[in-house]
Amino acid sequence: MKRAIAILLALLGLTGCARQSAAAPSRSAVTWDSLACESSLPLQYADQFSVDYYAGGYKLVTIAETGAFLVVPEGAAVPDGLPEDVAVLQQPLDHIYLVATSAMDLFRELDAVDCITLSGTDADGWYIEEAREALESGRMVYAGKYNAPDYELIVSEGCDLAVESTMIYHNPEVQEQLERFGIPVLVERSSYESHPLGRMEWIKLYAALLDREAEAEAFFDGQMEVLTPILEQENTGKTVAFFYITSSGAASVRKSEDYVAKSVELAGGVYIFDDLGSDGSATSTMNMQMESFYAGARDADVLIYNSAIDGELQTIDELLAKSELLADFKAVQTGQVYCTGKNLFQESLGLGDLIADLHAILTADNPSELELTYLHPLSSVRGQLSAS
């Protein structure tokens, strides 16, 4: 691998000048100090990034604890005197290597999936149809996962930006190597947003990179039109447990500061484990022995099973096969048990629909008749058989 990288660097050095002169705009008397900041992107919830708009169409994107990026309009010159810690993103950004799966849904909403030509997830790992179809048709190419990218392919495809998840922090040498090849690396930090809706507002960041701010604003405003009446209602006081059963028989639950737990609160419910604060680790989940889960969640009004790890459930019997203790739970006995769709966590912009689903479950007179987007009720096979 080291020898291959050395050869690639040598080839890059031989061709770099020619490639740069062909792609780079002609120099002008533009200096960083002479550019005036004209406005900043207004954000309602997100606090992990900012966008400042400068004269001449330049944009300065700053991401918390990560770095800053100057978006240079197509055909414009890179300003002289730009600080060394500001990476340059030369538009058009249409050869992106996307490793952060949560960002794909944002590109899809912006009608910009075609800007992604390299994926860190292969076709069989995508639930987002447009991404899977692009890989199957060859319009997008699998370029290796976050810790084992295909550097030769990425460079040969003319990659102009790598969008990584925070998993890259476990392999900092990968980021260093990409940057050594002249590829800027943007680390997606939407998961660090303190407010759940801040995650969804990251669509405005990608819109700024692609000059599609109007589309992002229209989408976000539309979501808020639906959610604002929900957010303004009083809490129902009903309790919700969100979990799945691990292969060892433990219950994996969300910590109280996690965005799913907070989304329950926004929807008008009470997250049943609201005392599970941070334990100093970076994870948003924790495993709980079934005895402790039983004691804490037995009387929850609603149970929601997380399908992300071991697949979707359709019936109560499938749930009880994972743990017979669940038969004693109030929500199982009242039929208030739901399961997430497998596409929920890749479709990051679906958070608004998830909150709407939760609110509907918590407030409906007859939840069994609801039309939900990301949740579905678990049916009772025994009940169906006896009825037939």
C-alpha positions in Angstrom: 0.0 0.0 0.0 2.8 2.5 0.9 4.6 1.7 -2.4 1.3 2.3 -4.3 0.8 5.6 -2.6 4.3 6.7 -3.3 3.9 5.9 -7.0 0.6 7.7 -7.0 2.2 10.8 -5.4 5.0 10.7 -7.9 2.5 10.6 -10.8 0.4 13.3 -9.2 3.5 15.5 -9.0 4.3 15.0 -12.6 0.8 15.8 -13.8 -0.3 18.2 -11.0 0.9 21.4 -12.8 -0.8 20.5 -16.0 -4.0 19.6 -14.2 -3.9 22.7 -12.1 -3.3 25.1 -15.0 -6.1 23.5 -16.9 -8.7 23.7 -14.1 -7.6 26.8 -12.2 -8.9 30.3 -13.2 -6.6 33.0 -14.2 -5.1 35.0 -11.4 -6.4 38.5 -10.6 -5.7 41.2 -8.0 -8.2 39.7 -5.5 -6.8 39.6 -2.0 -8.5 38.0 1.0 -8.1 41.2 3.1 -9.9 43.2 0.4 -13.0 41.1 0.4 -15.9 42.4 2.4 -18.3 40.1 4.3 -21.7 41.1 3.1 -24.0 38.8 5.1 -24.3 35.5 7.0 -26.6 32.6 6.5 -29.4 32.8 9.1 -29.8 29.5 11.0 -32.7 28.6 13.4 -31.3 25.6 15.1 -27.9 24.5 13.8 -24.8 25.6 15.8 -22.1 23.4 14.3 -21.6 25.4 11.1 -21.8 28.9 9.7 -21.7 30.4 6.2 -20.6 34.0 5.5 -21.1 35.6 2.2 -18.4 37.8 0.7 -18.2 40.2 -2.2 -17.7 38.5 -5.6 -19.7 35.4 -4.7 -17.1 33.9 -2.3 -18.5 32.0 0.7 -16.7 31.1 3.9 -18.0 27.9 5.5 -16.8 27.2 9.0 -17.5 23.9 10.8 -17.0 23.7 14.6 -13.8 22.1 15.7 -13.0 21.0 12.2 -12.0 23.9 10.0 -13.0 26.5 7.4 -13.5 26.3 3.7 -13.6 29.1 1.1 -16.0 28.3 -1.7 -14.6 30.0 -4.8 -17.1 30.6 -7.7 -16.4 28.9 -11.0 -14.0 31.0 -13.0 -13.0 33.2 -10.1 -9.5 33.4 -8.6 -8.4 32.1 -5.3 -7.7 35.2 -3.2 -4.1 36.0 -2.3 -3.4 36.0 1.4 -5.9 33.4 2.3 -5.1 32.0 5.8 -3.3 28.6 5.6 -5.9 26.9 7.7 -8.7 27.7 5.2 -9.2 25.0 2.5 -10.3 26.0 -1.0 -13.3 24.5 -2.6 -13.3 25.5 -6.3 -16.8 25.3 -7.9 -18.3 23.4 -9.6 -18.1 20.7 -6.9 -19.3 17.9 -9.1 -16.9 15.0 -8.3 -17.6 14.5 -4.6 -16.5 11.4 -2.6 -19.3 10.9 -0.1 -18.5 8.7 2.9 -21.0 10.3 5.4 -24.2 8.4 4.6 -26.4 10.8 6.5 -25.6 13.5 3.9 -26.9 11.6 0.9 -30.5 12.4 1.7 -29.6 16.1 1.8 -28.0 15.9 -1.7 -31.1 14.1 -2.9 -33.4 16.8 -1.7 -31.2 19.4 -3.5 -31.4 17.3 -6.7 -27.7 17.0 -6.5 -27.0 13.3 -6.3 -25.2 13.6 -9.7 -22.6 15.8 -7.9 -21.5 12.7 -6.0 -19.4 10.4 -8.3 -17.7 8.4 -5.5 -19.3 6.6 -2.7 -18.0 5.2 0.6 -21.0 2.7 0.6 -21.6 0.2 -2.1 -25.0 -0.3 -3.8 -26.2 -3.1 -1.5 -25.7 -0.8 1.6 -28.0 2.0 0.4 -31.7 2.3 1.2 -31.8 5.6 -0.7 -33.0 4.5 -4.1 -31.2 7.3 -6.1 -27.8 6.3 -4.6 -28.3 2.6 -5.2 -29.4 3.2 -8.8 -26.4 5.6 -9.5 -24.0 2.9 -8.3 -25.7 0.1 -10.2 -25.7 2.2 -13.4 -22.0 3.3 -13.0 -22.8 7.0 -12.6 -21.4 6.7 -9.1 -18.5 4.4 -8.2 -17.7 2.6 -5.0 -14.4 4.0 -3.8 -13.9 2.2 -0.5 -15.1 2.8 3.0 -13.8 5.5 5.3 -10.8 3.6 6.6 -9.8 1.9 3.3 -10.4 4.3 0.4 -9.2 3.5 -3.1 -6.8 6.5 -3.4 -5.9 5.7 -7.0 -9.5 5.7 -8.1 -10.4 8.8 -6.1 -7.5 10.8 -7.6 -8.1 9.4 -11.2 -11.8 10.5 -11.0 -10.7 14.1 -10.3 -12.3 14.2 -6.8 -12.8 17.8 -5.6 -14.2 17.2 -2.1 -14.4 14.3 0.4 -17.3 14.4 2.8 -16.4 12.2 5.7 -18.3 11.2 8.9 -16.7 11.6 12.3 -15.5 8.0 12.0 -12.5 9.5 10.1 -11.2 10.6 13.5 -10.4 7.0 14.2 -8.2 6.9 11.1 -6.6 10.4 10.8 -4.0 9.1 8.4 -6.7 8.7 5.8 -7.7 12.4 6.0 -4.0 13.3 5.9 -3.5 11.2 2.8 -6.5 12.6 1.0 -5.3 16.2 1.7 -1.8 15.3 0.6 -3.4 14.4 -2.8 -5.0 17.9 -2.8 -8.5 16.7 -1.9 -10.2 18.9 0.8 -11.9 16.9 3.5 -15.1 18.1 5.1 -16.1 16.3 8.3 -19.9 16.0 8.7 -20.8 17.0 12.2 -24.6 17.2 12.1 -24.7 14.5 14.8 -23.2 17.0 17.2 -26.1 19.4 16.9 -27.7 20.1 20.3 -31.2 20.4 18.8 -32.6 17.6 16.6 -33.8 20.0 14.0 -30.3 21.4 13.7 -29.4 18.1 12.0 -32.0 18.8 9.3 -30.7 22.3 8.9 -27.4 21.0 7.5 -29.1 20.9 4.1 -28.3 24.7 4.1 -24.6 23.9 4.3 -24.5 21.6 1.3 -26.8 24.1 -0.5 -24.1 26.8 0.0 -21.5 24.6 -1.5 -23.7 24.0 -4.6 -25.3 27.4 -4.9 -28.8 25.9 -4.1 -29.7 28.0 -1.1 -33.2 28.8 -2.4 -34.0 25.1 -2.6 -32.8 24.4 0.9 -34.7 27.3 2.3 -37.9 26.2 0.6 -37.5 22.7 2.0 -36.7 23.8 5.5 -39.5 26.4 5.6 -41.9 23.7 4.4 -40.9 21.4 7.2 -41.3 24.1 9.8 -44.8 24.8 8.6 -45.7 21.3 9.5 -43.8 21.0 12.7 -44.4 24.4 14.3 -48.0 23.5 15.4 -46.7 20.3 16.9 -43.8 22.0 18.7 -46.3 24.6 20.2 -48.6 22.0 21.8 -48.4 21.0 25.4 -46.7 17.8 26.3 -49.0 14.8 26.5 -47.1 13.3 29.5 -47.1 9.9 27.7 -43.9 7.9 28.0 -41.9 6.3 25.2 -39.1 3.8 25.2 -36.9 3.4 22.1 -34.7 0.3 22.0 -33.6 -2.9 20.4 -32.5 -6.3 21.8 -28.9 -7.1 21.2 -27.5 -10.5 20.3 -26.5 -11.0 24.0 -30.0 -10.3 25.2 -29.4 -6.8 26.5 -31.6 -3.8 25.6 -29.8 -1.1 23.7 -31.4 2.3 24.5 -30.7 5.9 23.7 -29.1 8.3 26.2 -31.4 11.1 27.2 -29.3 13.7 25.3 -29.6 11.8 22.0 -31.6 13.3 19.2 -34.1 10.5 19.1 -34.8 11.0 22.8 -35.1 14.8 22.2 -37.4 14.2 19.3 -39.8 12.3 21.5 -40.0 15.4 23.7 -40.6 17.6 20.7 -43.4 15.4 19.6 -45.1 15.8 22.9 -43.9 12.7 24.8 -41.6 11.9 27.6 -38.6 9.7 27.0 -38.8 7.0 29.6 -35.0 7.0 30.3 -34.7 10.7 30.7 -32.0 10.3 33.4 -29.5 8.6 31.2 -27.0 11.4 30.8 -23.6 11.4 29.2 -21.2 8.9 30.6 -18.2 10.6 29.1 -18.2 8.4 25.9 -19.0 9.7 22.4 -21.7 7.1 21.8 -25.4 8.0 22.0 -26.5 4.6 23.1 -25.9 2.3 26.0 -26.7 -1.4 26.8 -28.9 -2.2 29.7 -29.5 -5.6 31.2 -33.1 -6.8 30.6 -33.9 -6.7 34.3 -33.0 -3.0 34.4 -34.9 -2.3 31.2 -37.9 -4.2 32.6 -37.9 -2.1 35.7 -37.5 1.2 33.8 -39.7 0.6 30.7 -42.4 -1.9 31.8 -45.0 0.9 32.3 -44.1 2.9 29.2 -47.1 4.0 27.2 -45.4 3.4 23.8 -42.6 1.0 22.8 -40.6 1.7 19.6 -38.3 -1.0 18.3 -35.2 0.2 16.4 -34.8 -1.9 13.3 -31.4 -0.4 12.2 -29.3 -3.3 13.6 -31.2 -6.5 13.2 -34.0 -5.7 10.7 -37.6 -4.8 10.9 -40.2 -6.6 13.0 -43.8 -7.0 11.9 -45.5 -8.8 14.7 -45.6 -8.9 18.5 -44.6 -12.6 18.4 -41.3 -11.6 16.6 -40.7 -9.1 19.4 -41.4 -11.6 22.2 -39.1 -14.1 20.5 -36.3 -11.7 21.4 -37.3 -11.6 25.1 -40.4 -13.1 26.8 -40.1 -10.5 29.5 -41.6 -8.0 27.1 -45.0 -9.7 27.3 -45.5 -8.0 30.7 -45.0 -4.5 29.3 -48.0 -2.2 29.4 -47.5 -1.1 25.7 -47.4 -4.7 24.5 -50.7 -5.4 26.3 -52.3 -2.3 25.0 -51.0 -2.8 21.4 -48.9 0.4 21.4 -45.7 -1.2 20.0 -44.1 0.2 16.8 -41.0 -0.5 14.7 -38.9 1.9 12.7 -38.4 1.5 9.0 -35.0 0.3 7.9 -34.6 3.5 5.8 -35.0 5.9 8.8 -31.4 6.6 9.6 -30.2 7.0 6.0 -33.0 9.4 5.3 -31.8 12.1 7.6 -34.3 14.6 6.4 -37.1 12.4 7.5 -36.6 13.6 11.1 -39.5 16.0 10.7 -41.7 13.1 9.5 -40.5 11.0 12.5 -41.6 13.7 14.9 -44.9 14.0 13.2 -45.3 10.2 13.4 -44.5 10.2 17.1 -47.0 13.1 17.7 -49.7 11.3 15.9 -49.2 8.1 17.9 -49.2 10.1 21.2 -52.4 12.1 20.4 -54.6 10.0 18.1 -57.8 8.5 19.5 -57.3 5.4 17.4 -53.5 5.0 16.6 -54.2 1.7 14.6 -55.8 3.8 11.8 -52.9 6.2 11.4 -50.9 6.6 8.2 -47.3 6.8 9.4 -44.1 7.4 7.4 -41.3 5.9 9.4 -43.0 3.8 12.0 -45.4 0.9 11.7 -47.4 -0.9 14.4 -46.6 -4.5 15.3 -49.5 -6.7 14.7 -50.7 -9.6 16.9 -50.5 -12.8 14.9 -52.5 -14.7 17.5 -55.2 -12.1 17.4 -55.4 -12.2 13.7 -55.6 -16.0 13.6 -58.4 -16.1 16.2 -60.3 -13.4 14.3 -60.0 -15.4 11.0 
